[in-house]
Amino acid sequence: MEKEQRTYTISEVSKSLKAQTGKLKEWEESFPQLLTVQRSKSGARLYGNKEIDALRKIKLLKDKNMAEVDILFILQANNTEGVKEEKNNVVLDNQKDYGTLLSLQHDTIESLHHLTDSVSTIKEELVHEVKEGIKTEISIGHNKTKTLIQSYSHMIAETTENTEEEIKQLRQDIHREEEEKLFIQHKLEEREAQFREFVSYYRETAAAKEKNRFLNWLQLFRSKKESSADFS
């Protein structure tokens, strides 16, 4: 028979994590995507190792004054990549805190890389779709021009009234078709230029944001390291 997983009361978790019970309840409300706390028959909160591990990471990032939206992004990215591990020991020393933060940083960077790859794929698909659409429009324009020329040629062949006005009209129609093709090609170039600007702006924004986060993490690591050195 499989052994039932150990659960802990809110007082035990509070003592282990050195966090007030009010804070644990507040985090439970702020991060429902990360915490699913069970209840006993009497209504008391019961925490498993999974919830304790999530609370530990939330506390670690909260202690670094990180915003809740950033905490949620990091921990959800961590869960998506499948790198989150269950731990039975709920007490972390400074070295484990440091390793956990490094792991979260690595997982976040990996998620951003995947996001960049997805944007590149979307760009290629969009450009391909636009090009195919333009090719279709140009092909239709060619067919219309060809049909128009054949129609006028047949009419001229059947009649003997090959007037200068009819020839002039034919030339105008052909010229208009050529202008339409040039217009379509110009629009394609504009769309590609706009998309390149969008991708460039996105990459610059993502790079700046990642650089700021990395500098913040680096500062946190150094502070943590200096704090550990003071205690040693």
C-alpha positions in Angstrom: 0.0 0.0 0.0 1.4 3.4 -1.0 2.3 5.7 1.9 0.1 8.8 2.1 1.9 12.1 1.6 2.7 14.1 4.7 0.8 17.3 5.1 1.6 20.3 7.3 -0.5 22.9 9.2 -0.2 26.6 8.5 1.6 27.0 11.8 4.2 24.4 10.9 4.8 26.0 7.5 5.0 29.5 9.0 7.6 28.3 11.4 9.6 26.4 8.8 9.6 29.3 6.3 9.9 32.0 8.9 6.9 33.8 7.5 3.8 35.0 9.2 0.6 33.1 8.7 -1.1 36.2 7.4 1.5 36.4 4.7 0.9 32.8 3.7 -2.8 33.5 3.4 -2.1 36.6 1.4 0.2 34.7 -1.1 -2.5 32.0 -1.4 -4.9 34.7 -2.7 -2.3 36.5 -4.8 -1.1 33.3 -6.6 -4.0 31.0 -7.1 -2.3 29.7 -10.3 0.6 28.3 -8.2 -1.1 27.3 -4.9 -3.9 24.9 -4.3 -4.2 24.5 -0.6 -6.3 21.6 0.8 -8.6 21.9 3.8 -9.2 19.5 6.6 -12.7 18.5 7.7 -12.7 21.3 10.2 -11.6 23.8 7.6 -7.9 24.1 8.6 -5.3 24.6 5.8 -3.2 21.6 4.9 0.0 22.1 2.9 1.8 19.4 1.0 5.5 19.4 -0.2 4.4 20.9 -3.5 2.7 23.9 -1.9 5.5 24.4 0.5 8.0 24.4 -2.3 6.0 27.1 -4.2 5.6 29.2 -1.0 9.4 28.9 -0.4 10.1 30.3 -3.9 7.5 33.0 -3.6 9.1 34.1 -0.3 12.6 34.1 -1.8 11.5 36.4 -4.6 9.3 38.5 -2.4 12.4 39.1 -0.1 14.1 40.5 -3.2 11.3 43.0 -3.6 10.3 41.4 -6.9 6.8 42.4 -8.3 4.0 39.8 -8.2 3.6 39.8 -12.0 7.3 39.0 -12.4 7.1 36.3 -9.7 4.2 34.7 -11.5 5.9 34.9 -14.9 9.1 33.2 -13.5 7.4 30.4 -11.6 4.9 29.6 -14.4 7.8 29.5 -16.9 9.6 27.2 -14.5 6.6 24.9 -14.4 6.1 25.0 -18.2 9.6 23.9 -18.9 9.2 20.9 -16.5 12.2 21.8 -14.3 10.4 22.1 -11.0 11.4 19.3 -8.6 9.6 18.1 -5.4 11.6 18.4 -2.2 10.8 16.8 1.1 12.9 19.2 3.2 11.1 22.5 3.7 14.0 24.4 5.3 16.4 26.1 2.9 19.9 27.5 3.7 21.5 30.4 1.8 23.2 28.0 -0.7 19.8 26.4 -1.7 18.2 29.8 -2.1 21.1 30.8 -4.4 20.7 27.6 -6.5 16.9 28.0 -6.7 17.3 31.6 -8.0 19.9 30.5 -10.6 17.5 27.8 -11.8 14.6 30.2 -12.2 16.8 32.6 -14.1 17.9 29.9 -16.5 14.4 28.7 -17.1 13.2 32.3 -17.8 15.9 32.8 -20.4 15.0 29.5 -22.0 11.4 30.6 -22.2 12.4 33.9 -23.9 14.5 31.9 -26.4 11.4 29.8 -27.2 9.3 32.9 -27.6 11.9 34.5 -30.0 11.9 31.3 -32.1 8.1 31.4 -32.2 8.1 35.0 -33.4 10.6 34.1 -36.1 8.4 31.3 -37.2 5.3 33.5 -37.3 7.3 36.1 -39.3 8.3 33.5 -41.9 4.7 32.2 -42.2 3.3 35.7 -42.5 5.8 36.8 -45.1 5.1 33.6 -47.1 1.4 34.1 -46.9 1.7 37.7 -48.0 3.9 36.8 -50.9 1.6 34.0 -52.0 -1.3 36.4 -51.9 0.5 39.0 -53.9 1.5 36.3 -56.5 -2.1 35.3 -56.8 -3.2 39.0 -57.3 -0.4 39.5 -59.9 -1.4 36.2 -61.7 -5.0 37.4 -61.8 -3.8 40.7 -63.2 -1.9 38.9 -65.9 -4.9 36.8 -66.9 -7.1 39.9 -67.0 -4.6 41.6 -69.2 -4.2 38.6 -71.5 -8.0 38.2 -71.8 -8.4 41.9 -72.4 -5.8 41.8 -75.2 -7.3 38.7 -76.8 -10.8 40.3 -76.7 -9.6 43.5 -78.4 -7.6 41.6 -80.9 -10.5 39.4 -81.9 -12.8 42.4 -82.2 -10.2 44.2 -84.4 -9.8 41.1 -86.5 -13.6 40.7 -87.1 -14.1 44.3 -87.9 -12.4 46.5 -90.3 -12.9 49.6 -88.2 -9.5 49.5 -86.6 -9.7 53.0 -85.3 -7.1 55.0 -83.5 -9.4 55.5 -80.5 -9.7 51.7 -80.0 -5.9 51.2 -80.1 -5.5 54.1 -77.6 -8.0 52.6 -75.3 -6.2 49.2 -75.5 -2.9 50.9 -74.6 -4.5 52.7 -71.6 -6.0 49.4 -70.3 -2.6 47.7 -70.6 -0.9 50.6 -68.9 -3.4 50.5 -66.1 -2.8 46.8 -65.6 0.9 47.5 -65.4 0.4 50.2 -62.8 -1.8 47.9 -60.7 1.0 45.3 -60.7 3.6 47.9 -59.7 1.2 49.1 -56.9 0.8 45.6 -55.6 4.6 45.0 -55.6 5.0 48.3 -53.8 2.5 47.3 -51.1 4.4 44.0 -50.6 7.6 45.9 -50.0 5.8 48.2 -47.5 4.4 45.2 -45.6 7.7 43.5 -45.4 9.4 46.7 -44.2 6.7 47.2 -41.5 7.1 43.7 -40.3 10.9 44.0 -40.2 10.4 47.1 -38.0 8.0 45.3 -35.8 10.4 42.3 -35.3 13.4 44.7 -34.7 11.4 46.6 -32.1 10.2 43.4 -30.4 13.8 42.0 -30.2 15.2 45.3 -28.9 12.4 45.5 -26.2 12.9 41.8 -25.2 16.7 42.3 -25.1 16.3 45.4 -22.9 13.9 43.7 -20.6 16.1 40.6 -20.3 19.2 42.8 -19.7 17.4 44.7 -16.9 16.2 41.4 -15.3 19.6 39.9 -15.5 21.2 42.9 -13.9 18.6 42.8 -11.1 19.3 39.1 -10.6 23.0 39.7 -10.6 22.6 42.4 -8.0 20.4 40.0 -5.9 23.0 37.2 -6.2 25.8 39.5 -5.2 23.8 40.8 -2.2 23.0 37.3 -1.2 26.6 36.3 -1.6 27.8 39.2 0.5 25.1 38.5 3.1 26.3 34.8 3.3 29.9 36.0 3.6 29.0 38.3 6.5 27.5 35.3 8.4 30.5 33.0 7.7 
